[in-house]
Amino acid sequence: MPDARKELWTVRLGLIEYDEALALQHEVHAARVRGEIPDVLLTLEHPPIYTKGRRSTADELPMGEDWYRAQGIELREVDRGGKVTYHGPGQLVAYPIVSTELFDRDVPALVGALEGAMIDALAGEGIEAHRDDAGRGVWAGEGPAAGKIGSIGLHIAQGVTTHGLMVNVDNDLQPFSWIRPCGLDDQATSISKIAGRSGQLRCFEKRIAFAAAERFGLRQRLVSRAKLEERVHDLVLAS
């Protein structure tokens, strides 16, 4: 019988409110810390929102928070690493809730694996991407289409991660121009901007999950949200 601990449960959530996804992360994290479920990868999109990491500063939101809310963009302070970034429909977000034991508690190696997964998945779209030497994310494109295409911001508690990565696929890039994303002034880019085609999100979602499982050395298993929540809730009731 396959060892479930060697699996990566991949759960596709679709478009989901940030707070709802965060609550689900916390539930799954607690179950993973207890060793009651295998490693999990949540893939999803968020409605428009700016999230401010632990190192965020006020100058990253130069218009003032009320102005951003007037544009229909929510704001949240979160416990992940990094600074401010934007999430919105058409952007692929992936939250790995995995044990750092996968990499012998070597957090830089874990981050490198996530960056590698993004680069691998982008290569599947015919896009050459690279890490930033300063650890500021993943970059791609040439000329006017060049820019930052993906980033990582993790939180680790009790040896298990939450939060994760995002890759611009087919989303509106203008909200990046209204802030200093990740403390940088560089422009953002996306798969659709580089490749000149849209509608790639569902395909890219599959690519990133496969690439993450490969980089983690795990066997991917697709699991529904209902099954994940049933498993987590049943374990809570039984404890």
N, C-alpha and C positions, 0 to 999 in steps of 0.2 A: 504494500500500500504506500502511495507517495507520502513523503513527510511534509505536512502542511507548513511547517516552520520554514521550509525552503521555498515557499511560494511568495509571490508578490500579488496580493489581491488588488486588482485594478477596478475602480468604481467610477463610472462616468455619471456625473451629476447634472450635466447640462448647465443652463443659466440658473444661478442660485444666488440669493442675497448673501452679502459678505458675512453678516452676523450669524446667519443660519449655518453657513459653511464652517465658521469658526467654532460654533457650538458642537458641530459634528466632529471636527478635529479633536476637540478636548475629550469627547467621549471615546473616540477611537484610540487616542493617545493613552488614556488611562488603562484601557484594555490591553494595549500593546506592552505597556510598562509591566503589567501583571503577567505577561507571557501567555495570555489567553487567546490571542489571535496572531496570525503571521503579520509580516510587514504589509503595509497598505499604501496604495497610490490613489489619491483622489484627483480626477481630471474634471475641469469645469470652466465656466465663464462667470464673470461677475457683472452686475449692472455698474454704471459709472461710479467710481470711488477712488479717492486718493488715500493711501495708507501711509502712515508716518512711522518709520522704524525707530529703534532706540536711539540712534544718532541723529535724528532729524532736528533741524533748526528752523527758526521762523523765516529766515531769508529764502528758504526753498519754496515758500508759498507767497510770492511777492504781492499778489492781488488782494490778500486778506481772505480769511476763511468764508466770510459772508458772501463775497463775490463768487467764489467757487460754488457755493451752495445755490446761488442764484442761477448758475449755469446748469443746474440739475446734477451736480456731482457731490456725493457724500464725502465725509472725511472721517477717518478713524485713526487713533493711536493704537499701535500694536506692539507686541513684545518680540517681534523678529529683529534680526540684525539689519543694518543698512539704514537708508534715509527714506525720503518720500518717493513714492512711485504711483503710477496710475494703473487701474484695471478697468476694463470695459468690454462690452460685447464684441466678439470677434477676436479677442485675445485669449490664447490658451494658458490657463493657470493649472499647475500641477502641485499638489501637496503630498509629498512623501512622508508617511508616518512610519519611520523605519528605525531599527536599532542601530546605533553607531558600532555595535559589535560586528556588523557587516565588514567594517574596515578597521577592526581592532581598535576602535575608539579614536581613530585618526580622522579628526573632523576635516582638515584640509583635503584629505583623500576622498572623503564623502562629497565635499563641495566639487572637487575635480571630476568626480564621477557624474554629478548632475550637469556640470558644464559640458562634459563629454557627451552625455545623452542628448543635450540640445544640439550640439554640433553634428552628431550622427543623424538626428532626425532632420535637421536642415539639409544635410547632404542628400537625404532621400528626396528632398524637394528640388534638388539640383542647385542648392545654394551653398557656397563655400563660406564658412564662418570660422571665427577664431576667438580664443580667450583674450581678455585684456590682461597684460602682464601685471597691472596694479590690482587685479582682483575685482574689477568693476563690472564684470558681466561678459556677454558675448556680443560680438560685432560682426557685421556682414555688409555686403553690397559694395558698389563702386560708384564714383562720381556723385551726382545728386541723390542717388538712392542709398549711399553709404550711411551707416549709423549704428546705434546700439539696437539690437533686435531682441535681446533677452537678458534677464537678470535673476539673481538668486538672493533670497533673504530667509535665513533659517532661525528657528529657536530650538534649543535642545534642553530638555529637562529629563532627569533620571535616565539619561542615555538613549532617549527616543526623540526624534525630530518632529516639529510641526512647521507650518508655513512651507515655503518652497520656492518654486520658480515660475516665471512667466515668459512667454514668447509672443511677440506681436505677429499675428497671422493675417487677419483681415479687418483689423480694428481701426477706428478713427485715431489718427496720430496727433491731432491738434491739441488735445488736453496736455500732452507732454510739453508743448511749447509755452504753456501758461505757468509752468513750474520749473524748478531746477531739479530734474529727476535724478535721484541717487546723488545729489550734490554736484551734478555735472551740467555743463552748458551745451554738450553735444546733442545733435538732433537724433530723434528716434527713427527707426525704419521698421519695415515689416516684410513678410513674405510676399504679400500682394504688391507692395511698392517695388520690390526688387524683381520679382518674376513677372509682373504685369498681368496677374490673373487673380481672381477672387474665388471664394467658396472652397478654400482648402482646409478649413478648421477641423472637420470631422476626420479627414485623412491624416492630418498632422497630429491630431489627438492620438490616433492609433500608433503613429510612428514614435511619438515621445514615450508612450507607455512601453512599447517594445524595446526601445533603446535604453530606457531606465532599467528595465528588468535585466537586459544583457549586461549593462555596466555594474549592476548590483550582484550579478551571478545568481539570479533567482529565476524561477519558472513562473511566468505570468499566468494568472488565472482571472478571468473576467467574473466579477461578482456584482450583483445588483445592489442598489442602495438598500432595498428592503431586506435582503439577506444579511448585509453587513449590520444594519441596525437591529435586526432580530437577534443576531448572534451576540452583539454587544449588550443589548438590553436583557437577554436571557441570562447572560453571565452576571450582570449586576444583580438581578433578582435572586440568582442562586447563591450569591456571596453573603 
